[in-house]
Every structure is written in C-alpha cells, then in structure tokens.
C-alpha cells in the first residue's frame, strides 16, 4: 500500500483516521493479510524481548 500515490480524480477508497497529537492522518485501511502479518511479527518481537527481560536482576522503571 505504500506504493500508491494520491491523485485528484482517483477512485475513492475507504479510509481510516489516525490521530498523532494535533495531526490527523487519513489513509486506506490495511488489508486483513497485512494485519495478520503485523500481529505475527509483533508477537515474535515481544517473545524475544520477554526472554531478555525475564532474568534476575533486570529492573524496569
């Protein structure tokens, strides 16, 4: 999806809004496949960091 360019007169696509502070960004909603891929990647990253943080002597502040 990042390879698309918004052009005047282009076909309308359902968008979702995301707000970052005072800026609102409208973009096409991600596909189900992209969401599933992101969930899998983030779960793997969380497992890696959990292994490193779950050691004696590690203190989160």
PDB file of N, CA, C and O in Angstrom:
ATOM      1  N   UNK A   1       0.800  -1.200   0.000  1.00  0.00           N
ATOM      2  CA  UNK A   1       0.000   0.000   0.000  1.00  0.00           C
ATOM      3  C   UNK A   1       0.841   1.261   0.000  1.00  0.00           C
ATOM      4  O   UNK A   1       0.354   2.327  -0.377  1.00  0.00           O
ATOM      5  N   UNK A   2       2.070   1.161   0.407  1.00  0.00           N
ATOM      6  CA  UNK A   2       2.887   2.365   0.486  1.00  0.00           C
ATOM      7  C   UNK A   2       3.337   2.848  -0.882  1.00  0.00           C
ATOM      8  O   UNK A   2       3.924   3.925  -0.991  1.00  0.00           O
ATOM      9  N   UNK A   3       3.073   2.072  -1.927  1.00  0.00           N
ATOM     10  CA  UNK A   3       3.494   2.484  -3.258  1.00  0.00           C
ATOM     11  C   UNK A   3       2.411   3.259  -4.007  1.00  0.00           C
ATOM     12  O   UNK A   3       2.597   3.592  -5.177  1.00  0.00           O
ATOM     13  N   UNK A   4       1.306   3.546  -3.366  1.00  0.00           N
ATOM     14  CA  UNK A   4       0.224   4.274  -4.023  1.00  0.00           C
ATOM     15  C   UNK A   4       0.413   5.769  -3.878  1.00  0.00           C
ATOM     16  O   UNK A   4       0.884   6.257  -2.851  1.00  0.00           O
ATOM     17  N   UNK A   5       0.041   6.482  -4.915  1.00  0.00           N
ATOM     18  CA  UNK A   5       0.118   7.937  -4.905  1.00  0.00           C
ATOM     19  C   UNK A   5      -1.299   8.481  -5.013  1.00  0.00           C
ATOM     20  O   UNK A   5      -2.080   8.031  -5.852  1.00  0.00           O
ATOM     21  N   UNK A   6      -1.626   9.437  -4.175  1.00  0.00           N
ATOM     22  CA  UNK A   6      -2.957  10.036  -4.203  1.00  0.00           C
ATOM     23  C   UNK A   6      -3.004  11.054  -5.329  1.00  0.00           C
ATOM     24  O   UNK A   6      -2.178  11.964  -5.389  1.00  0.00           O
ATOM     25  N   UNK A   7      -3.978  10.897  -6.224  1.00  0.00           N
ATOM     26  CA  UNK A   7      -4.106  11.792  -7.356  1.00  0.00           C
ATOM     27  C   UNK A   7      -5.530  12.324  -7.417  1.00  0.00           C
ATOM     28  O   UNK A   7      -6.479  11.606  -7.100  1.00  0.00           O
ATOM     29  N   UNK A   8      -5.683  13.594  -7.829  1.00  0.00           N
ATOM     30  CA  UNK A   8      -7.033  14.149  -7.979  1.00  0.00           C
ATOM     31  C   UNK A   8      -7.834  13.325  -8.986  1.00  0.00           C
ATOM     32  O   UNK A   8      -7.317  12.923 -10.029  1.00  0.00           O
ATOM     33  N   UNK A   9      -9.075  13.086  -8.667  1.00  0.00           N
ATOM     34  CA  UNK A   9      -9.943  12.331  -9.568  1.00  0.00           C
ATOM     35  C   UNK A   9      -9.801  10.830  -9.439  1.00  0.00           C
ATOM     36  O   UNK A   9     -10.471  10.084 -10.153  1.00  0.00           O
ATOM     37  N   UNK A  10      -8.954  10.376  -8.553  1.00  0.00           N
ATOM     38  CA  UNK A  10      -8.769   8.935  -8.372  1.00  0.00           C
ATOM     39  C   UNK A  10     -10.004   8.334  -7.696  1.00  0.00           C
ATOM     40  O   UNK A  10     -10.759   9.033  -7.020  1.00  0.00           O
ATOM     41  N   UNK A  11     -10.192   7.048  -7.887  1.00  0.00           N
ATOM     42  CA  UNK A  11     -11.323   6.337  -7.287  1.00  0.00           C
ATOM     43  C   UNK A  11     -11.249   6.444  -5.759  1.00  0.00           C
ATOM     44  O   UNK A  11     -10.176   6.311  -5.170  1.00  0.00           O
ATOM     45  N   UNK A  12     -12.395   6.684  -5.133  1.00  0.00           N
ATOM     46  CA  UNK A  12     -12.428   6.801  -3.677  1.00  0.00           C
ATOM     47  C   UNK A  12     -12.240   5.435  -3.032  1.00  0.00           C
ATOM     48  O   UNK A  12     -12.766   4.421  -3.491  1.00  0.00           O
ATOM     49  N   UNK A  13     -11.472   5.449  -1.955  1.00  0.00           N
ATOM     50  CA  UNK A  13     -11.178   4.233  -1.206  1.00  0.00           C
ATOM     51  C   UNK A  13     -11.567   4.485   0.244  1.00  0.00           C
ATOM     52  O   UNK A  13     -11.366   5.583   0.761  1.00  0.00           O
ATOM     53  N   UNK A  14     -12.120   3.478   0.896  1.00  0.00           N
ATOM     54  CA  UNK A  14     -12.475   3.612   2.307  1.00  0.00           C
ATOM     55  C   UNK A  14     -11.202   3.872   3.107  1.00  0.00           C
ATOM     56  O   UNK A  14     -10.214   3.149   2.977  1.00  0.00           O
ATOM     57  N   UNK A  15     -11.241   4.910   3.931  1.00  0.00           N
ATOM     58  CA  UNK A  15     -10.068   5.278   4.708  1.00  0.00           C
ATOM     59  C   UNK A  15     -10.361   5.184   6.199  1.00  0.00           C
ATOM     60  O   UNK A  15     -11.514   5.137   6.630  1.00  0.00           O
ATOM     61  N   UNK A  16      -9.291   5.158   6.962  1.00  0.00           N
ATOM     62  CA  UNK A  16      -9.421   5.218   8.408  1.00  0.00           C
ATOM     63  C   UNK A  16      -8.609   6.405   8.893  1.00  0.00           C
ATOM     64  O   UNK A  16      -7.624   6.797   8.268  1.00  0.00           O
ATOM     65  N   UNK A  17      -9.036   6.976  10.021  1.00  0.00           N
ATOM     66  CA  UNK A  17      -8.353   8.137  10.575  1.00  0.00           C
ATOM     67  C   UNK A  17      -7.495   7.714  11.755  1.00  0.00           C
ATOM     68  O   UNK A  17      -7.906   6.901  12.583  1.00  0.00           O
ATOM     69  N   UNK A  18      -6.286   8.285  11.817  1.00  0.00           N
ATOM     70  CA  UNK A  18      -5.396   8.085  12.951  1.00  0.00           C
ATOM     71  C   UNK A  18      -4.911   9.457  13.380  1.00  0.00           C
ATOM     72  O   UNK A  18      -4.544  10.287  12.548  1.00  0.00           O
ATOM     73  N   UNK A  19      -4.912   9.688  14.677  1.00  0.00           N
ATOM     74  CA  UNK A  19      -4.519  11.000  15.180  1.00  0.00           C
ATOM     75  C   UNK A  19      -3.201  10.903  15.930  1.00  0.00           C
ATOM     76  O   UNK A  19      -3.033  10.047  16.799  1.00  0.00           O
ATOM     77  N   UNK A  20      -2.274  11.777  15.594  1.00  0.00           N
ATOM     78  CA  UNK A  20      -0.981  11.898  16.253  1.00  0.00           C
ATOM     79  C   UNK A  20      -0.904  13.300  16.826  1.00  0.00           C
ATOM     80  O   UNK A  20      -0.499  14.230  16.129  1.00  0.00           O
ATOM     81  N   UNK A  21      -1.288  13.466  18.088  1.00  0.00           N
ATOM     82  CA  UNK A  21      -1.300  14.806  18.686  1.00  0.00           C
ATOM     83  C   UNK A  21      -2.327  15.676  17.992  1.00  0.00           C
ATOM     84  O   UNK A  21      -3.521  15.378  18.019  1.00  0.00           O
ATOM     85  N   UNK A  22      -1.869  16.747  17.373  1.00  0.00           N
ATOM     86  CA  UNK A  22      -2.783  17.671  16.702  1.00  0.00           C
ATOM     87  C   UNK A  22      -2.911  17.375  15.207  1.00  0.00           C
ATOM     88  O   UNK A  22      -3.579  18.120  14.490  1.00  0.00           O
ATOM     89  N   UNK A  23      -2.291  16.315  14.734  1.00  0.00           N
ATOM     90  CA  UNK A  23      -2.322  15.974  13.307  1.00  0.00           C
ATOM     91  C   UNK A  23      -3.195  14.740  13.101  1.00  0.00           C
ATOM     92  O   UNK A  23      -3.038  13.736  13.796  1.00  0.00           O
ATOM     93  N   UNK A  24      -4.112  14.820  12.146  1.00  0.00           N
ATOM     94  CA  UNK A  24      -4.953  13.686  11.793  1.00  0.00           C
ATOM     95  C   UNK A  24      -4.557  13.194  10.413  1.00  0.00           C
ATOM     96  O   UNK A  24      -4.489  13.975   9.464  1.00  0.00           O
ATOM     97  N   UNK A  25      -4.294  11.889  10.302  1.00  0.00           N
ATOM     98  CA  UNK A  25      -3.887  11.293   9.038  1.00  0.00           C
ATOM     99  C   UNK A  25      -4.988  10.359   8.575  1.00  0.00           C
ATOM    100  O   UNK A  25      -5.468   9.524   9.342  1.00  0.00           O
ATOM    101  N   UNK A  26      -5.389  10.500   7.319  1.00  0.00           N
ATOM    102  CA  UNK A  26      -6.372   9.602   6.709  1.00  0.00           C
ATOM    103  C   UNK A  26      -5.633   8.741   5.701  1.00  0.00           C
ATOM    104  O   UNK A  26      -4.901   9.247   4.850  1.00  0.00           O
ATOM    105  N   UNK A  27      -5.831   7.443   5.805  1.00  0.00           N
ATOM    106  CA  UNK A  27      -5.153   6.509   4.906  1.00  0.00           C
ATOM    107  C   UNK A  27      -6.033   5.296   4.679  1.00  0.00           C
ATOM    108  O   UNK A  27      -6.922   5.009   5.481  1.00  0.00           O
ATOM    109  N   UNK A  28      -5.788   4.580   3.586  1.00  0.00           N
ATOM    110  CA  UNK A  28      -6.559   3.349   3.359  1.00  0.00           C
ATOM    111  C   UNK A  28      -6.357   2.375   4.512  1.00  0.00           C
ATOM    112  O   UNK A  28      -5.251   2.239   5.036  1.00  0.00           O
ATOM    113  N   UNK A  29      -7.420   1.707   4.896  1.00  0.00           N
ATOM    114  CA  UNK A  29      -7.326   0.714   5.962  1.00  0.00           C
ATOM    115  C   UNK A  29      -6.446  -0.441   5.481  1.00  0.00           C
ATOM    116  O   UNK A  29      -6.487  -0.789   4.301  1.00  0.00           O
ATOM    117  N   UNK A  30      -5.647  -1.044   6.376  1.00  0.00           N
ATOM    118  CA  UNK A  30      -4.791  -2.159   5.960  1.00  0.00           C
ATOM    119  C   UNK A  30      -5.617  -3.396   5.635  1.00  0.00           C
ATOM    120  O   UNK A  30      -6.715  -3.581   6.159  1.00  0.00           O
ATOM    121  N   UNK A  31      -5.075  -4.235   4.767  1.00  0.00           N
ATOM    122  CA  UNK A  31      -5.758  -5.479   4.418  1.00  0.00           C
ATOM    123  C   UNK A  31      -5.678  -6.447   5.595  1.00  0.00           C
ATOM    124  O   UNK A  31      -4.841  -6.296   6.485  1.00  0.00           O
ATOM    125  N   UNK A  32      -6.550  -7.429   5.582  1.00  0.00           N
ATOM    126  CA  UNK A  32      -6.548  -8.443   6.638  1.00  0.00           C
ATOM    127  C   UNK A  32      -5.213  -9.185   6.666  1.00  0.00           C
ATOM    128  O   UNK A  32      -4.701  -9.503   7.739  1.00  0.00           O
ATOM    129  N   UNK A  33      -4.651  -9.459   5.493  1.00  0.00           N
ATOM    130  CA  UNK A  33      -3.364 -10.162   5.422  1.00  0.00           C
ATOM    131  C   UNK A  33      -2.254  -9.329   6.056  1.00  0.00           C
ATOM    132  O   UNK A  33      -1.396  -9.868   6.756  1.00  0.00           O
ATOM    133  N   UNK A  34      -2.265  -8.026   5.817  1.00  0.00           N
ATOM    134  CA  UNK A  34      -1.249  -7.150   6.404  1.00  0.00           C
ATOM    135  C   UNK A  34      -1.396  -7.092   7.923  1.00  0.00           C
ATOM    136  O   UNK A  34      -0.399  -7.084   8.645  1.00  0.00           O
ATOM    137  N   UNK A  35      -2.625  -7.053   8.405  1.00  0.00           N
ATOM    138  CA  UNK A  35      -2.868  -7.036   9.849  1.00  0.00           C
ATOM    139  C   UNK A  35      -2.347  -8.325  10.481  1.00  0.00           C
ATOM    140  O   UNK A  35      -1.672  -8.283  11.510  1.00  0.00           O
ATOM    141  N   UNK A  36      -2.655  -9.465   9.872  1.00  0.00           N
ATOM    142  CA  UNK A  36      -2.202 -10.753  10.405  1.00  0.00           C
ATOM    143  C   UNK A  36      -0.673 -10.840  10.415  1.00  0.00           C
ATOM    144  O   UNK A  36      -0.086 -11.349  11.370  1.00  0.00           O
ATOM    145  N   UNK A  37      -0.032 -10.345   9.356  1.00  0.00           N
ATOM    146  CA  UNK A  37       1.433 -10.341   9.292  1.00  0.00           C
ATOM    147  C   UNK A  37       2.014  -9.468  10.406  1.00  0.00           C
ATOM    148  O   UNK A  37       2.991  -9.853  11.049  1.00  0.00           O
ATOM    149  N   UNK A  38       1.429  -8.314  10.632  1.00  0.00           N
ATOM    150  CA  UNK A  38       1.905  -7.407  11.671  1.00  0.00           C
ATOM    151  C   UNK A  38       1.735  -8.007  13.062  1.00  0.00           C
ATOM    152  O   UNK A  38       2.611  -7.863  13.915  1.00  0.00           O
ATOM    153  N   UNK A  39       0.615  -8.675  13.290  1.00  0.00           N
ATOM    154  CA  UNK A  39       0.373  -9.324  14.582  1.00  0.00           C
ATOM    155  C   UNK A  39       1.423 -10.408  14.820  1.00  0.00           C
ATOM    156  O   UNK A  39       1.975 -10.513  15.915  1.00  0.00           O
ATOM    157  N   UNK A  40       1.693 -11.203  13.803  1.00  0.00           N
ATOM    158  CA  UNK A  40       2.688 -12.269  13.933  1.00  0.00           C
ATOM    159  C   UNK A  40       4.075 -11.690  14.221  1.00  0.00           C
ATOM    160  O   UNK A  40       4.784 -12.192  15.093  1.00  0.00           O
ATOM    161  N   UNK A  41       4.463 -10.644  13.498  1.00  0.00           N
ATOM    162  CA  UNK A  41       5.781 -10.030  13.690  1.00  0.00           C
ATOM    163  C   UNK A  41       5.903  -9.403  15.076  1.00  0.00           C
ATOM    164  O   UNK A  41       6.944  -9.527  15.720  1.00  0.00           O
ATOM    165  N   UNK A  42       4.858  -8.735  15.537  1.00  0.00           N
ATOM    166  CA  UNK A  42       4.928  -8.098  16.853  1.00  0.00           C
ATOM    167  C   UNK A  42       4.931  -9.139  17.977  1.00  0.00           C
ATOM    168  O   UNK A  42       5.571  -8.935  19.008  1.00  0.00           O
ATOM    169  N   UNK A  43       4.231 -10.233  17.783  1.00  0.00           N
ATOM    170  CA  UNK A  43       4.233 -11.308  18.781  1.00  0.00           C
ATOM    171  C   UNK A  43       5.622 -11.923  18.899  1.00  0.00           C
ATOM    172  O   UNK A  43       6.086 -12.206  20.004  1.00  0.00           O
ATOM    173  N   UNK A  44       6.283 -12.130  17.767  1.00  0.00           N
ATOM    174  CA  UNK A  44       7.637 -12.678  17.792  1.00  0.00           C
ATOM    175  C   UNK A  44       8.606 -11.711  18.468  1.00  0.00           C
ATOM    176  O   UNK A  44       9.472 -12.137  19.232  1.00  0.00           O
ATOM    177  N   UNK A  45       8.468 -10.419  18.195  1.00  0.00           N
ATOM    178  CA  UNK A  45       9.331  -9.420  18.818  1.00  0.00           C
ATOM    179  C   UNK A  45       9.109  -9.386  20.329  1.00  0.00           C
ATOM    180  O   UNK A  45      10.066  -9.267  21.095  1.00  0.00           O
ATOM    181  N   UNK A  46       7.867  -9.487  20.753  1.00  0.00           N
ATOM    182  CA  UNK A  46       7.557  -9.489  22.180  1.00  0.00           C
ATOM    183  C   UNK A  46       8.149 -10.716  22.872  1.00  0.00           C
ATOM    184  O   UNK A  46       8.640 -10.621  23.997  1.00  0.00           O
ATOM    185  N   UNK A  47       8.101 -11.863  22.204  1.00  0.00           N
ATOM    186  CA  UNK A  47       8.702 -13.069  22.770  1.00  0.00           C
ATOM    187  C   UNK A  47      10.208 -12.903  22.941  1.00  0.00           C
ATOM    188  O   UNK A  47      10.768 -13.337  23.948  1.00  0.00           O
ATOM    189  N   UNK A  48      10.869 -12.274  21.960  1.00  0.00           N
ATOM    190  CA  UNK A  48      12.316 -12.075  22.060  1.00  0.00           C
ATOM    191  C   UNK A  48      12.670 -11.149  23.220  1.00  0.00           C
ATOM    192  O   UNK A  48      13.599 -11.433  23.976  1.00  0.00           O
ATOM    193  N   UNK A  49      11.953 -10.069  23.365  1.00  0.00           N
ATOM    194  CA  UNK A  49      12.277  -9.112  24.426  1.00  0.00           C
ATOM    195  C   UNK A  49      11.917  -9.682  25.801  1.00  0.00           C
ATOM    196  O   UNK A  49      12.591  -9.389  26.788  1.00  0.00           O
ATOM    197  N   UNK A  50      10.866 -10.488  25.868  1.00  0.00           N
ATOM    198  CA  UNK A  50      10.465 -11.089  27.138  1.00  0.00           C
ATOM    199  C   UNK A  50      11.560 -12.019  27.656  1.00  0.00           C
ATOM    200  O   UNK A  50      11.841 -12.048  28.854  1.00  0.00           O
ATOM    201  N   UNK A  51      12.174 -12.776  26.749  1.00  0.00           N
ATOM    202  CA  UNK A  51      13.259 -13.676  27.148  1.00  0.00           C
ATOM    203  C   UNK A  51      14.408 -12.893  27.773  1.00  0.00           C
ATOM    204  O   UNK A  51      15.022 -13.359  28.733  1.00  0.00           O
ATOM    205  N   UNK A  52      14.702 -11.729  27.249  1.00  0.00           N
ATOM    206  CA  UNK A  52      15.823 -10.932  27.763  1.00  0.00           C
ATOM    207  C   UNK A  52      15.477 -10.204  29.046  1.00  0.00           C
ATOM    208  O   UNK A  52      16.347  -9.992  29.891  1.00  0.00           O
ATOM    209  N   UNK A  53      14.229  -9.819  29.204  1.00  0.00           N
ATOM    210  CA  UNK A  53      13.834  -9.062  30.393  1.00  0.00           C
ATOM    211  C   UNK A  53      13.477  -9.956  31.576  1.00  0.00           C
ATOM    212  O   UNK A  53      13.479  -9.506  32.721  1.00  0.00           O
ATOM    213  N   UNK A  54      13.176 -11.208  31.302  1.00  0.00           N
ATOM    214  CA  UNK A  54      12.748 -12.118  32.365  1.00  0.00           C
ATOM    215  C   UNK A  54      13.951 -12.791  33.031  1.00  0.00           C
ATOM    216  O   UNK A  54      13.957 -14.003  33.248  1.00  0.00           O
ATOM    217  N   UNK A  55      14.959 -11.994  33.347  1.00  0.00           N
ATOM    218  CA  UNK A  55      16.153 -12.516  34.008  1.00  0.00           C
ATOM    219  C   UNK A  55      16.273 -11.846  35.382  1.00  0.00           C
ATOM    220  O   UNK A  55      15.840 -10.711  35.580  1.00  0.00           O
ATOM    221  N   UNK A  56      16.854 -12.559  36.293  1.00  0.00           N
ATOM    222  CA  UNK A  56      17.085 -11.993  37.614  1.00  0.00           C
ATOM    223  C   UNK A  56      17.993 -10.775  37.476  1.00  0.00           C
ATOM    224  O   UNK A  56      18.993 -10.811  36.759  1.00  0.00           O
ATOM    225  N   UNK A  57      17.639  -9.717  38.159  1.00  0.00           N
ATOM    226  CA  UNK A  57      18.458  -8.507  38.154  1.00  0.00           C
ATOM    227  C   UNK A  57      17.994  -7.455  37.163  1.00  0.00           C
ATOM    228  O   UNK A  57      18.476  -6.323  37.208  1.00  0.00           O
ATOM    229  N   UNK A  58      17.081  -7.789  36.276  1.00  0.00           N
ATOM    230  CA  UNK A  58      16.551  -6.802  35.342  1.00  0.00           C
ATOM    231  C   UNK A  58      15.425  -6.075  36.029  1.00  0.00           C
ATOM    232  O   UNK A  58      14.474  -6.688  36.514  1.00  0.00           O
ATOM    233  N   UNK A  59      15.538  -4.749  36.068  1.00  0.00           N
ATOM    234  CA  UNK A  59      14.534  -3.936  36.759  1.00  0.00           C
ATOM    235  C   UNK A  59      14.026  -2.841  35.809  1.00  0.00           C
ATOM    236  O   UNK A  59      14.808  -2.042  35.293  1.00  0.00           O
ATOM    237  N   UNK A  60      12.728  -2.819  35.592  1.00  0.00           N
ATOM    238  CA  UNK A  60      12.108  -1.791  34.754  1.00  0.00           C
ATOM    239  C   UNK A  60      11.647  -0.649  35.626  1.00  0.00           C
ATOM    240  O   UNK A  60      11.043  -0.865  36.676  1.00  0.00           O
ATOM    241  N   UNK A  61      11.927   0.563  35.195  1.00  0.00           N
ATOM    242  CA  UNK A  61      11.497   1.740  35.963  1.00  0.00           C
ATOM    243  C   UNK A  61      10.610   2.614  35.122  1.00  0.00           C
ATOM    244  O   UNK A  61      10.145   3.653  35.590  1.00  0.00           O
TER     245      UNK A  61
END
